[in-house]
Amino acid sequence: MYISNSADFEWAVNVPHRPGEARSKKLIDRSGHLQALKVGVSRVLGEKKTPRHHHDFDQFRIGLEGVLDFGLHQKLTPRVIMYVPAGTWYGPESWHGEGRPDATKIALFQFDGECQAGMLSGPEIDVATDELKKTGEFRNGFYYPSEPGEKKAIDAYQASWEHASGKKLVYPEPFVDQPIYMHVDALAWVDSAEAGVQAKFIGAWGNHGLRMTMSNVARGADHALFNTRQRLVAFSLSGDCTINGKPFSEHSAVLLEPGETAIATGVSGATELIELALPNFS
């Protein structure tokens, strides 16, 4: 089990393969074949724009504050969860900087999806990005190699991924045509078997057990986090609690390996936890 308390983290500067002054708290950043996982909270100092793109991994984005614009009609706002499976195109993105009433702040989960492409960790991508800057230029969300003749633009993340892995990135066929937006407050809470705990079932996707639920833990109530066959990530959407007696403030994350159990105990008036069971490829 790995507990990552948000209050213990400073806002770190991202290695920029996309433009913009991004800051993040990298709560979880694990490597390993079909085990890579990134969980963090992100914001920007100034305006940040990212071109339309797609990935070879799955991701969830959760609106915490402000607005993250995706084109003309799609917006990620507080308490909305966005699911983008591997291969699905999304964007362009517009992040809004601090000082604006719609300043963007989101939580981000990234992990291997159904295509099992082998996602790389943040440090692996960062090292590759720094190395590529010696032989080319990152500009407007793309990488331009410093080669004689015409410079062919490559998606910035793809360029770093291919440099780090030594392989050609092959994007899977998209599972859905557009990102899925889930307005969690549109679902009612239902009582669970645990006293003082309510639950919501958000969704399940694919063939390997990916699913998301939410729990509302009252002050003084205990909620058991466990998953017998899969890794489980719990993220505090609002409120404070403890995990096995250790502080767990708002926007913190905990990772449980298969078979591990933890007890979340409510400290504030109510603590909302988002619980994500990750795909099991064994």
N, C-alpha and C positions, 0 to 999 in steps of 0.2 A: 504494500500500500504506500502511496505517495501523496502526502497532503501539501498543497501549495496555497498558502494563505496570502491573499492579495495585498493585505496591509504590510507585508514584509518586503514587497517589491517596489523598486523605483521604476519610473518610466524610462525605458531604454531606447536609444536611437536604432532604428532599423537600418540594415545594410541596403541601400536603395538600388534595386534593379527596376523599380517603378519610380516615377518622379513624385515629389512631395515630401514634406517634413513629417514623416510618420514616427509615432512613439508607441511603444507597446510594453505590456507586462507579459512576458513569456512564462506562463504558469506551468505548462508541461511541454517539453520538446524532446520526444524520444525517437531514436532511430531503430533500425532492425527490419529485416525482410518481413513484410506484411504486419509489422508491429509498430511502424512509425506513427507518431501521434503528436499533433500540435494543438494546444489549447492556450488561448491568450485573450487579452483585452487590448483594443487598439483605438487610437485617436490621432489627429493630425494638428500641427500648429498653424499651418496655412492651408489654402485650398490644394486639393490633390485630385488629379484626374487619371483614370486608368482606362485604356482602350478595351473594347469588347474582346473577350478571350474565353478560353476554357482550359480545363485541367484533366490530368489522368488520375485524380483522387477525388473523393467525396468531401463535401464541406457543409457545415451548418454555420450560419451567421445569425446572431441574436442582437436586435436593436436594444441598446441600453439608454442612450440619450440622443437627441437631435434627429437628423435625417441623413441617410445614405441613399443618394439617387442612383438609379440604374436606368438610364435612358429617360424617355419622356413620361412613362406611365407607371413604372415600378419603383417603389420606395420602401426602404427598410426603416421603420420607425420603432420607438420603444415598445417592447413586449410583443414584437413580431419576430417569428423565427423563419429564416430562409434556408431551404435545403437545395443544394446544387449537386446532383450526382456527377460522377466523372463523365466527361464528354459533352456535357450540356453547356452551351454558350450562354454568357451573361455579360451585362454591361452595355455601354461604357459606364464607368463609375465616376461619381462626383462626391468627394468627401469635403466637408465644411469645417474650417478651422476654428480654433478657440476664439472667443470674443463675439461670435455670432449666436443668436438665439437658437439656431438649428445646428450648432456644432456637433459633429458626428462622434459617437462613441459606441463601439460594438464589441461583442464577444465572438470569437472565431474558433471553430473546431475543424481540423483537417485530418484525414486518415484514409487508408486504403479502402476502396470501394469494391464493387462486384468484379471489376476488371482485374484486380489484384496486380496492378502495375508496379508496385514497389515504391511508395512515396519516400522521398528523402527528408531528412530532418532539417531544421532551420540552419544549424551550424554548417552542415554540408553544402547547402545552397549558398550561404553567406561566403564561404571560402571560395567557391567557384565564381561567384559574382566579382569578388575582389581580383581574382586571377584574370578574368575576362577583361577587366578594365585596362589591363596592360596591353591588350591586343585589339581593342575596339572601344566602342562608346555605347553607353546606355542612354537612350533619349526617347522621351514621350512613350515609355512603356515597351520599347523595342530595343534590340541589340544590333549594332551595326559593326561588323568586323572591319578591321583596318587592313583590307586587302586591295591590291591593285585593281583598277577597273571599277565596275559598278558594285556598290555595296548593297547586299540583299538584307533587308530588315528581318530579324527573327524575334518572335515573342520573347520578352525579357526572361520570364521564368523558364521557358523552354530552353533558351540558350544556357542558362545556369545549370539546369537539370542535366542536359546532355553533356556539358563539360564535367560535371561531378560524377556522372554515372558511366561515361564513356560509351553510351548507347544512344540510338536514335529514339526519340520520344514518339510513341505511337498512341494516338488518342482513340479511345473506345467509341463505339456507337452510343449515342446518348440514350439513356433510359427514359428521359422525359424531354420534351422540346423546350420547355421554359423552366426556370427555377420555380419551386413551390414555396408560397408564402403562407404561413400559418399564424392566425391571430388567436393566441392562446386564451385571451380573455373572453372569447366567444364560447368557450367550453365551460360548463359549470363544474365546480368542485364536487366530488362525491366522497362520502365517508369511507375510510379504509378500515381494516381490521385492527389498526393500531389506534389507541386512544389519543385524541388530539391531533390526528394526522388525516388530511384529506388528499385526494389524488386526482390526476387527470391522465388519460392515455392520449398522447399526441399523435403517434403513428408508428408504423412498421414498414420496412422497405426491403426488397430483394430476397435472396435465398439463404443468407448467412446470418440472420438473426438481428440485423440492425433495427433498433427500436428506441423510441423516446417516450418518457413519461415525466410527470411533474408531481411534486409533493409539497404540501403546505403544512409546515410543522409548527404547532402552537408553542408558546413559551412554556418550557418545562416538559414538553412531550418528547418522547423518543421515537426515532424512525430508523429502522434497520436498512442499511444499504448492503445488498449482496447480489451476486450472480454466480451461479455454479459453473457455467461453461464459457463465459465471455468476460472480457475486460469491461469494466463499468466506469464511466466518468460522471461525477456529480458536480454541478456548477451552481453556486448560490446566486440566483437572479435578484433576490432582495432579502434583506434581513441578515441577522447574524446568528450563528449557532456554534456548537462545538462538534468536532468529529473525534470520537473516542477521548473526549475530554480536552482536546487541543483547540485553540481558537480557530474559527473559520468565518471570516468576515465576508461581507457582501462582495460578489464578483471573485470569489475564490474557487478552486477546483481540487478535487481529490480523484485519484486513479486507483481502482481496485483491480487486482489480478484475479483470474478465475479461482473461485473457492474462498476468497477473502471476504470478510464481513466487517462492517463498521457501523457505529451507532451515531446518528446525528441527533443532537439534543437542542431544541429551540432555546435561544437566549433572548432575542428581541420579541416584540409582540407576535410576529409570525415570520417564518423563514420559508421562502419559496426555493426549492431545489429542482433543477432540470437534470434528469438522469438519462444518460445515453449509453445503451448497451452496444458495444462495438462489434463489427462482424467477426465471426468465428470461422476461420478457414481451415481448421484442423480436420 
